[in-house]
Structure formats: C-alpha cells, structure tokens
C-alpha cells in the first residue's frame, strides 16, 4: 500500500497550482501577460491549419504557391496562421477584419494588419471570387453560403470559430459538394484542435533545451502532422472512429487520439531546433530520441 503522498513541486498558492498543472500553457500565458504582442508568437493553431492545408492541396492536386487564400479574422490566431501560410509558399492572401478587406486605403490598421494589407480596395465578396481557400478565425456568420458560391469548384474551407463555426459543414457542402471542410469541433471530420500539436511542440523544444521556438520548428511540426495523416491509421484509432478512417477529404489531419503524435511531432521539432542552431543540447541522436518517445506511449 501507499506509505505517503508528497508533492514534488511547491504548491503554496493557486498560482503555484496553475503553473504545475499546465506548465506547457502557463509559460506562454505569462509571457503574453508581460508582453501582449507575444500572443502572435505563441498561437499554436497555425501549425494545424498549415498541416491541413498541405494535405488538402495534396488531395485536390493544387500547388500551395498557386492558391488564392482568404483569411476571415485579424486577431492573434489569424495573423499567426497567415504568417505560417506564407512561410510554406502562399503568395496570394487576402485578410478581412470586421470592417472588410484589409487594404492600403484604410487608416485604421495596426502594424500587424498592415503586414497583410493589399493595394486594391475590394469587397469581401470580391475577395472570395475564385478563392481556393478560406480560413475562418472569427465568429459565426462572418462568411455565408453566398461567399462559398463564388469560390473555386473544389475549395478548402476551414471554419474554426468555436463552438459554432462560421458555417456548418453541411451548409458549405450544400453549395460546393467537392469542398474539403475542417472545423474546431470533434463531432465533424477534420477537427483542427490545438491538442494535436501544442503538447508535442513543447515536448520537442524542451527536450533539446531550445532557446526559442522558431519558424523552422513550426514548419517541421506542420509537416510531421501532415505526414502522419497519410500513414495507415492505427487499429486503436479505428476502434474509436471506425474502420472507414483513411487519408481522404474527410481525414486530412490526425485525430487527437493518435498516440504516434508524440513521437513524430516532438522528434521533428527537436531535430529542427538542433539543425537551426537554437538547441542548447548539441549531442542529439534522432533515432535514439524517437525510441525514448515511443516508450512514453
């Protein structure tokens, strides 16, 4: 039987408890509290929407460089995701906030929005015309079926407002039945959820004592997540979601229950940290590290 129960961390206050209980989240939150602009640096959803974009393009046979992308929302998540999209090759990106398309004729733009300002003053509907991708990081109703109706015939639609998406999948598919649709919800296919990436990105970074999380590490995480979805689904995951689960328009990103995420994502992030020179640990054996991670499953 038990001889004693003893905490290994100081727990004198509620603050101590919160830091001990969620260390991977607490540290970034403290950094953002000290400097609110760091919200743009620590937003993790970008890795997931990028993984989804990579695989969606693979499935519909489109080059990322040729996409026309519309981002609905201009907060921390939208800015971070847009930067990540550009880092993997997106060239034509239009961002919309609550006042419309972000463009050079407006005098109300902060420095983050100016980064994505376009020269032409167009309407939101015009922005959607022949767009290949819409990334919703706003609120319900910020784009509608009339916007979907002017998009490309096989669009990629990420409606990530939670708990109610900008548009429900059935509303999107009623207009574009060949669309690839992702939401932030677990009751629809292609859930874009931070739990798929956040813990494993920090695991890889911490294990090599990375000085920071740079773009190389973020991209490595995105490609690792994308690659995992292309691999055969484990029987354990099939028992939860069904035998039908396979790489397709309805499965472009792994589920949060895929235990291989800790191995593939953490190792990719750790290697990228070492390769890009931000890891304090210099002696790094990738296969040995993956073996260590596999024992955690």
N, C-alpha and C positions, 0 to 999 in steps of 0.2 A: 504494500500500500504506500500512499504518499507519506513522506516524512515531513515535508514543508512546502509551502508555496511562497516564492520570493520573487519580486520584480527585479529585472536586470537593468532597468532604466529609472532615473529619477522621476517620480510621479507626485509631486507636491501640489500642483495646481492643475486646473482644467487645461491650461495652455500646454503643460508638460504632457498630459494625456493625449491631446490632439496631435502633437508632434510625434509622439511614439506610435500612435495608432496608424497614422497615414503619412509616414516620412516622405514618400515619393511625391505626394501632393503638397504637403505642408511647406517644404523648402521653396518651391516655386511661388507659392502664395505669399510667403514672407518677402521674397524678392520683389514681387509685384507691388506689395504694400509699400515697400521702401521707394520703389520707382514704378509708377503706374504704366509707363511706356513699355516695361518689360512684359506686359501682357501679350504683346505682339511676338515676343521671343519664345514664350513658354507654351503658347497654344499648341496642343498636340494633334488636333483633328486633321491638320494639314497632311500628315503622313498617311492617314487612312484614305482621305479623298484622292490623294495622289496615287495610292495603290489601286484604288477603284478605277481611276481614270486610265492608268496604264493597262489594266486588264480589259476594260471596256473597249479601248481602242484596238487592242489585240483581237477581240472577238468580232468587232464590226470592220476590221481591216482598214483603219484610218491611222495616219501618222499624227502624232501629237503636234508636230510643227505646223500642220495644216488646219488645225482646229480653230473654229471661232467659238470663244467661251464667254458666257455672260455670268457674272457673279452678282447675286442679289444679296445685299448687305455690305456694310463697310466698317464693321467693328473689328475687334482684335482677331476673331476667328477668320473672317473674310480676308483681311489683309494678309494674315499668315498663310492661308491657303493659296491666295493669288500669287504670293511670292514663290511658294513651293511649285505651283503650276509653271511659272515662268522658268524656274530652275531646271525643270525637266523638258523644256522646249516649247511651251506655249508662247506664241508670239502675238496673236490677236485676242486680246482680253478686254472686255468692257465691264466696268463695275457700276452698279447702281446703288444709291442710298435712298432714304425716304423721300428725297426731293427729286429723284430722277437719275439720269445718266451723269456720271462724274465727268465733266469736260472743262476745257480751259476758259470757257466764257463765264464760269461761276466764280464768285468772290468769297464763298463761304467754306472753302476747302481747307482742312488741316493738312499738315505735311505728309501724313500717311495716305490720305486720299489723293493728294497731288501726285503721288508716285504712280497712280493708275489713271490719271486724267488723260482723256483723249482730246484731239483738236476739234473734232466735229460735234456740234450741238444737235443731238438726235433724241428722239423719244425712246422710252423703254420698249415699245412695240417694234420700233425700227431696229433697236439693238438685238432683239430676238429673231429678226428675219434671217432665215437660213443659218441660224446658230447651231452648232453641233452639240454644245454642252451648256447646261445651266446648273450652276451651283447655288443652291438656296441656303443662306445662313442668316435668315431674317425672322419673319413671323408668318403665320397663316394668311394666305390671300395676297401676298406680295407679288406673286405671278399667278396667272389664271390659265384656263384652257385656251383662251384666245391667244395667249403668248405661245403656248405649246403648238398651236395650229400653224404658226408661221415658221417653226423651226425646221431643221433638216428632217428627212423622212425617217431616219433611224437615230434619234437623238439620245444623248446621255443626260439623264435628269437626276440630280442629287437634291432631294427636298429634305433638308436636315433640321428644319425647325422642330423643336420637341416641346411637349408631347404631340402636338398637332402639326404635321408637315405643311409646308406652303400649299401643296396639292397632294391629295392621296394618290397612291399608285394606280388605282382603278380609274381615277379621273384623267390621269396622264395617258394611260393605255387606251382609254376610250377615244382619244384623239390621235395618238401615234402608237399603234399596236406593236410596232417593232422596237419601241424605246427600251433602253436599259435604265432601270429605276432603282435608286437607293434612298433609304431614309435613315433616321436615327433610331428607329423602333425595332424591337426584337420580333414583333408579330408580322413583319413583312420581310421578303427576301432582301439581301444585300444591306444588312444593318451596318451603318458607319458609326462605330462606338469606340470611344477613347480607350476602353479597357483592352481592345485588341492590340494597341500599340504602346500606350503610356507606360505600363509597368516594365515592359521588356526593353524599352529605350533607356530607361533609367537604370535597369539592371546591367545592361552592357556598358553604359557610361561609368557607373560606379565601380564595376569590377576591374576596369583598367585605369581608374582614378583620373578620368578625363577632366581637364581644366574647364571645359565648356562643351555644350552640345552645338556643333557647327552644322553647316548645310550638308557636308559630306555624310555625316552621321544620319541626318534626317532622310536624305535620299536613300541611303543604304537600308534604312528601316522600311521605307516605302517599297523598294524593290524586293526586299525579303518577304514582306507581307503579300505582295502581288505574286511572287513565285510560289509561295505556299498554297495559294488558291488553285494553282494549275496542277498541283500534285494530287494523286488519288486521295480521297477523303478517308480518314481512318474509320474503322468499324465502330469505334466508340462514339464518334460524332454522328455516324449514320443511325445508330441506335436511338439517338436523341431527336434527329431531324428527319430521318427516313432514308431509305436506300437510294432515292432519286437524286440525292445531292451530288452534283458533279460540276466541273468547270463549265459555266454557261452564262447566259444573260441573267439568270436568277441566282448565280453564285459566282460573283466576281471578287469576293473578299472572304477570307476565312471567318469562321464563327469564333466567338469569344471562348468557346469550349474546346478549341483545338489546342491540345497541350504542347504541340510542336512549336507554338509561337515563341515560347521562352528560349528554345534552342536556336531557331532560325533568326529571329529578330535581334535577340540580345547579342548573338555572335557576330551578326552583320554590323551592328552598331559598334561593338568593341573593336572589330577589325578596322572599321573606317576611322575610329578615333586614333588607333595606332598608326595607320597609314597616313593620316593627315597631320600627325605630329602634336595632337592635343592630349594624348595619354601620358600620364606620369610613369606608368609601367612600360618599360621598354622590351622586356623579355616576354613575348606573347606567342603561344602555340595555339593556333586556331582549332585544330582537331582535338587537342587536349582540353581546351576550354569548352567545346561543344559536348565532349564526353562528360565533363563536370556538370554542365547544364542538364544533360539528359537524365542524370541521376536525381535531379530535383523533381522530375515528373512523377 
